[in-house]
Amino acid sequence: MKKITSEWLEYLWYGSIFLGSGGGGKSSSLLSEISKLLQDNSIPLLALEELPEEEFFCGIAFMGAPELFEENFLFGIEVFTLIGELEKQTKLKFSGISIIEGAGVNIFYPLLAAAKLRLPIIDGDAMGRAFPELQMTTYHLENLSPTPLVLVDGNYDIHLFSENKDTFLLEVESRHIISRQGGIGYIAGFPYPGKILKKVLLPGTLSFAKEIGECFVKAKNYPHLLELLIETTSNSFYGPVIEIFRGYLTDISGQETAKWKVATLSSSNGESFQLLFQNENLIGFKNGKIVATVPDLISIIDLKTLKPLNNNELYEGQEIAILAMPAPLKLRINKALDVVGPQCFGYRALYVPLEKLHWNYYYEREVFL
């Protein structure tokens, strides 16, 4: 069994941002709080094959705008309410914490819960990246409900959701509550035994986030960083990253109320790139042609700092590289694309895997569909 120590945190910080694909958020106050808790302690990290089959685990996550999370951080006291209420509803005693969204803030918030509750955390998650809605999980693909589920809103009021509630309906109802109560919320749900989680969760994603983060810490320059990332991702169940553009950000368009926002880039040799995003990066166009689409990951690297970026950190004149990475195969099946494909975000185009869009690159690396 691995143990998460304070030495993991810097690596997880950068790995979580990269896997956020432009979204997912980050919180320095959350990182600081976990760092304090891990000064003389560690969190047991359970691989899927180590899960006791008959013992139950619960998923914990943050919902809402990460920027508000930074302003309203409650230092984790709500995790005791979350798990206490869920144990009361289910009449279960949980043996550990599972991660729902393996990116951004929702890597670190379950770690905070595990540290506070002195419970192990599972090395796996139900998204493999950042997605904005509850139905965009591997639980949904297996027809497994998130409920019973407990929601603690930004005013510390408790909301309970009963068993077998439709996931889409739960997403709408929970977001409605959060929007009226401070814009943030904390949830505990997805109560399932180890034998179910072994089949449902994407394996090793927390360790993978650490390995990704190590690339950013070790990199001496951008070519070295790209080399490290290609090596790390090639040895994963995602697939090798590919650079799809490098240049300067010339414009960011879209009002705060707009469904789509567009970042426009240009290169020194006259090529252009448009990146469509909402919370996360969704579609990339190079010279007017699609070169990457959700659910494959599209991540941004600041070429000055050699660090991954969230979309709210972009500014005109910034020199950046756009990298794409194949999503896990479980997110590419037709049932998954019904909830995470481009059309789910309002775009008409069908999903085309990176391996088809960049056939020569992946063929050379013996990555085939």
N, C-alpha and C positions, 0 to 999 in steps of 0.2 A: 504493500500500500504506500502510495506517495503521500507527502505532506506539503501543504502550501505554507510557506514561511514568508516573512517580510521581503526576502530576496526575490520572490516571484513578482512583486507588485509593479515594479517599473516595466518589466517585460509584459505583464498583462495589460498595463496601461496602453502601450503602443499597439499590442495585438488586438485589444478590444476596439480601438479606434479604426484600425484597418478593416476588421471584420464588420464594423458598423456600416461600411460602404457609403460613407458620407453622412449617415444618421447615427442613431443609437445614443448620442450624447456622451458627455464625460463630466465628472465632478471631482474637483480637487479636494473639496471638503470630505467627500465620501472616502477618497483614497487616504486622506490624512487620518480619518477615524479608524479605518481598518489597519493602517500602519501601527497605530497605538496599540490596538488589540493584539497584534502579532509580534510585539516587541519581545515577549518572553513565551509566546505560544505558537501553535501551528494549527492548521485545519486539515484533518484527514481527507484525502482525495480518493474516492472509490471509483475504480474502473468498472465498466458495466459488468464485466465477467466476475467481479468481486461482490456484486450486490446479492444480499440474502434474498432468496426468491419469495419468501412469504412475509418479509418485513416491508412496511409501507414508508413511502417518502412523499414529501409535498413540494410543489413548485412555488417559488417566491419571486416576485418581480415588482418593479416600479412601473407605473403608468403615468403618462402625461408629458409635459414639456421638460426636458432635462435642464433647461435654463432656470425654470422655476424650482426644480429640485435643489439646485445650488443655493437658491435664496431661502428655501423653506426646510432645509435638511433638519431632521428631528433626532439625529444621533442614534437611530436604531431602536428607540424604546418601543416603537410600534410593532416590532417583530414578535415580541412576547404576546401582544394582543392577537396578531394574525394567527400564529400557530396555536395559541390557546383556544381561540374561537373555532378554528378548523378541527382541532382534536375533539372539541365538544360536539361539533356538528356530525363528525364521522364516527365518534366513539373509538378513535384509533390513537395509538401512541406512535409518533413518527420517529424513524431511525436516522433520518438525514434530510438534506435539502437537495432539490433538483433545480437546474437552470432551465428557464423557458426560452429565453432569447440570449444566445451566446455571443453578445457583442455589447460594446458601449457600457452604459450605466448598469445594464442588466447582467453583466458579468460580476460587477462589484457589489451590487446590492444583495444578491444571494450570499456572497462571501461574508458580508457584514452580518447577515442573519445567522449564518453558520457559526461565525466567531462568537456572536452574542449568546446563541443558544447552546454552544459547545457541542455541535453536531457535525458529522461528516458532510461533505458535499460531493455530488456525483460528477465525474469527469465525462460530461456529455450535455447536450441540450436539445431543444425541440425545433430549432430554426437554422442553426449553423451559420448565422449571420444576423443582421438586424432587419426586422420587418415590423410594420406599424400596428398590426391587428391580431387579435387572439385566434382567429381561425387560420392564421398563416403558420400553423405548427404541424409537426408530425403526429401529434395526438389527433388532430382533425382528420388527417389522412387515414387513421385507423378507426375512425368513428368513435373516439373516446372523448367524453365531455370534460371540460375543465372543472365542472362542479362536483361536489359542493365547493363553493369559493367564497372567501372572505375578502372584502374590500374595506380598507381604512382610508378615508379621504383626507384632504389637506387640513381639515378642521378636526381631525381625529374622531370623526363619527364612523360607526361601524355599519356596514351593509352586508347582508347575507344573501347568497344566491343558492337556491335549492338544487337538488340532483336533476340531471337529465335536461337541463336548460339548453336550448339550441345555441351553438357557439356564436353565430352571427348576431342573434338577439342579445346574448350576453355582452358582446362587444359594444353594441349600440347603447344598452342600458348602463353599462359601467362608465362609458365615456360621457354620457349625459350627466351622471352623478358627479364625475370629476370636474366637468366644465362648470358646474354650479358651485363647487366646493374647493375653490382655490387652484384648480388646474392641475393638481397632482393627486396621485393615489398609490396605495401599496396593496398588493394582492397576495393571497396564499390560496392555492387550489391544486388541481391536477393530482389528487391523492391516489397513487397507484403503487402496487407492490413491485418488488424487484423483478419478478418474472415478466411483468408487462413492460417495465422500463427498458429491460434488455432488448426488447423487440422494437420499441418505439423511438428511443433517443438516438441521436447521432453520436457516435462514440468518440471520446477523446478530444472534444472540441476545446475544453479548457486548457489542456496540455498543448494543443495546437496553437491557441492564442498566445501562450507563453513562448513557443518556438518562433512564431511570427515576430513577437516583440523583441526577442533576442537579436533578430536580424537588424532591427533599427538601432539597437544599442551598439552592436559590433561593427556596423558599416563604417568604412573609412571615407567613402565617397559614393556617388550615385551608382556608377557601374558595379561597385562592390556590393552595394545594397541589393541591386537587381539580381546579381548572381546568387546572393544568399537566399533571397526570396524564392527564386526559381528552384534552387536545391531543396529548400524546406517544403514548398508546396508540391513539388514533384513526388515527394515521399509521403504524401498525405492522401486521404480519400476525396480531396477536392480535385486538384489538378494543377499543373504548372501555371504560374501567373504569366501574363503577357503584357508588355507595354503597348498600349494602343494609341498613345499620343504624348508628345512632350512639347511644351510651348509656354506662351504668356497669356494670362487671363486678360481679355480685352473688354469684357462686358458681362454683367450679371443682370438679367431682366426678370421681371415678374414681381407683382405686388405681394404683400404678406397674405392677402386674401385669395391670390391666384392659385389655381389647382396645380399648375406646372410652373416651375422656374427653369431658366436656361442660363447656363454659363457658357460663354463663347471664348474660344482660344484661337490663337494663331501661332504658327511656327516660323522660324527664320527662313525656311524655304518656301513659304507662301501657302502652306496647307492650313486648313481650318478644321475646327472641332466644335461641336455643340453637345453639351451634356444636359440632358433633361433630368430633373430631380424634383421630388416632393420633400419628404423627410429624408429618404435615401436616394442614392443615384440609381436611375432606372434604365436609361437608354443613352448610348453614345453614338454620335454620327461623326464620321470623318469624311470631309469633302462631300457631305450630303448623303453618305451611305452608312447604314447601320453597321457598327462594328462590335457592339455588345448590348445585351438586354438582360433585364431582371428575369429569372432569379440568379443568374451569374452575378458575381460581385464586381462592382466598379469602384475602385478606391483611388484616392488622390494623395500624392506625395508632394510635400513642399521641398523643392530642390535646393533651397537655401539652408533649411534646417535638417533635411533628410528625415523628416518625421511625417506620419500620416495625418490627414486633416479631416475635420468635420466640415460640412458645407457652410456652416455659419462662420467659419474662419477664412473664407475666401475673400479676396479683394482684388481690384483691378491692378494690373501690372505685375501680379505675382507669377513667378516662374514655377510651374508645376509639371508633374508627370501623371498621366492617367494609366493605372494598371487595372487589368481585369483578371478574374480567376473563376474557373468553372465551379458551379455550385455542386454540392453532393448529389449523387444520382437520385436519391430519394426525393429531392426537390424538383426533379425534371420529368417525372412521370406525369401522365395526363391529368390524373386526379389532383396532383400538386399544382400543376399549371393553372388549373381552374381557380385557385385561390392566390397564387403568387406570380402568375404570368403577366406580361405587359398589359393585357386587356383588363386586369383587375385594378389597374391604376389609371384607366381611362384611355389607353392607347390601343389602336386597332390592330397593330402588327402582331403577328404570331411570334412566339419565342423561337429563336434560332441559336443553338448552342455555339459557344466560342469555337469549338473544334471544327465546326462547319464554316464559320465565318473566317477562320484563320487556319485553313487546312494544312498548308505547308509547314507552319510553325509547329503544330501539334503532331503532324505526321513524323517530322524529324525526331520528336521526343517520344515516339511510339505511343501516343495517346490517341485512341480511336473510340468512336461511338459504338 
